[in-house]
Amino acid sequence: MQRVAPMRTITFAISMNISSTDVESILQQWSAVQGARVTAHGRLARRYKTEDVSMHWHITGLKAGMGTVEVTYDPETGKLEVSVHDNRRGYWALSAYRDLGKTLSRRRQRNQS
């Protein structure tokens, strides 16, 4: 049996009016400032991950050892998760996932006003 590395996750309930394309655009802008790149991993349909139309992205630092932040968004429910696996956090990803969480939270609050 394969052991899954522990991970830390921030979960948001955002507007269901935002599309996956909009989320990806926000991620692209944020990652450019962070010195990272976004890779879309498409829809996740495996039972042990997310189901249905959820979209998933990896944000990886451009320099070796930076680590990877993962983002999953379900446009049907408005649930957005920002995660970092302990085995992928590198020297950047742990603080970066928190920063991205704050950025998304501020964006969400502006959109609700």
C-alpha positions as CSV (number, residue, x, y, z in Angstrom):
1,M,0.0,0.0,0.0
2,Q,1.4,3.4,-1.0
3,R,1.5,6.0,1.7
4,V,0.3,9.5,0.8
5,A,2.4,12.4,2.2
6,P,0.6,14.7,4.6
7,M,-0.6,18.0,3.2
8,R,-1.8,21.3,4.4
9,T,-4.9,22.8,2.8
10,I,-6.7,26.1,2.9
11,T,-10.3,25.9,1.7
12,F,-12.5,28.7,0.4
13,A,-16.1,29.1,-0.6
14,I,-15.9,31.6,-3.4
15,S,-18.5,32.9,-5.9
16,M,-19.9,30.2,-8.1
17,N,-20.0,32.9,-10.8
18,I,-16.2,32.6,-11.3
19,S,-15.1,30.3,-14.0
20,S,-12.1,27.9,-14.0
21,T,-10.6,30.2,-16.6
22,D,-10.9,33.2,-14.2
23,V,-9.2,31.2,-11.5
24,E,-6.4,30.1,-13.8
25,S,-5.9,33.8,-14.8
26,I,-5.5,34.8,-11.1
27,L,-3.1,31.9,-10.6
28,Q,-1.0,32.9,-13.7
29,Q,-0.8,36.5,-12.4
30,W,0.2,35.5,-8.9
31,S,2.7,32.9,-10.0
32,A,4.5,35.4,-12.4
33,V,5.2,37.6,-9.4
34,Q,6.3,34.7,-7.3
35,G,8.8,33.3,-9.9
36,A,6.8,30.2,-10.5
37,R,4.8,28.6,-13.4
38,V,1.2,27.2,-13.5
39,T,0.6,23.8,-15.0
40,A,-3.0,22.8,-15.6
41,H,-3.7,19.2,-14.7
42,G,-7.3,19.2,-15.9
43,R,-10.2,17.5,-14.4
44,L,-9.8,15.1,-11.5
45,A,-12.2,12.2,-11.6
46,R,-10.4,9.7,-9.3
47,R,-12.3,8.8,-6.1
48,Y,-9.4,9.5,-3.8
49,K,-9.1,13.0,-5.3
50,T,-11.9,15.3,-6.3
51,E,-14.8,14.3,-8.5
52,D,-16.9,15.7,-11.3
53,V,-15.8,19.0,-13.0
54,S,-13.1,20.1,-10.5
55,M,-10.1,21.6,-12.1
56,H,-6.6,21.2,-10.7
57,W,-3.3,23.1,-11.2
58,H,0.3,22.8,-9.9
59,I,2.2,26.0,-9.3
60,T,5.9,25.1,-9.3
61,G,8.8,27.4,-8.5
62,L,11.1,28.1,-11.4
63,K,14.2,27.4,-9.3
64,A,15.2,24.0,-8.1
65,G,14.0,23.2,-4.6
66,M,11.2,25.8,-4.5
67,G,8.5,23.2,-4.2
68,T,4.9,22.9,-5.6
69,V,1.6,24.5,-4.5
70,E,-1.6,22.7,-5.7
71,V,-4.9,24.4,-6.4
72,T,-8.2,22.6,-7.0
73,Y,-11.4,24.4,-7.9
74,D,-15.0,23.1,-8.3
75,P,-17.0,25.7,-10.2
76,E,-20.3,23.9,-9.4
77,T,-19.9,24.4,-5.7
78,G,-17.5,27.4,-5.6
79,K,-15.1,25.4,-3.4
80,L,-11.4,26.3,-4.0
81,E,-8.6,24.5,-2.2
82,V,-4.9,25.6,-2.0
83,S,-2.6,22.8,-0.8
84,V,1.0,21.9,-0.3
85,H,2.2,18.3,0.3
86,D,4.9,18.0,2.9
87,N,7.1,16.2,0.4
88,R,6.7,19.0,-2.1
89,R,7.0,22.1,0.0
90,G,10.6,23.0,-0.8
91,Y,11.9,26.3,0.6
92,W,9.1,28.4,-1.1
93,A,5.9,26.4,-1.3
94,L,4.9,26.3,2.3
95,S,4.9,30.1,2.7
96,A,3.6,30.5,-0.9
97,Y,0.5,28.5,-0.3
98,R,-0.4,30.8,2.6
99,D,0.3,33.9,0.5
100,L,-1.9,32.6,-2.3
101,G,-4.6,31.8,0.2
102,K,-4.5,35.4,1.5
103,T,-4.5,36.7,-2.1
104,L,-7.5,34.7,-3.0
105,S,-9.3,35.6,0.2
106,R,-8.8,39.4,-0.5
107,R,-10.0,38.9,-4.1
108,R,-13.0,37.0,-2.8
109,Q,-13.9,39.8,-0.3
110,R,-13.6,42.5,-3.0
111,N,-15.9,40.5,-5.3
112,Q,-18.5,40.1,-2.6
113,S,-18.6,43.9,-1.8
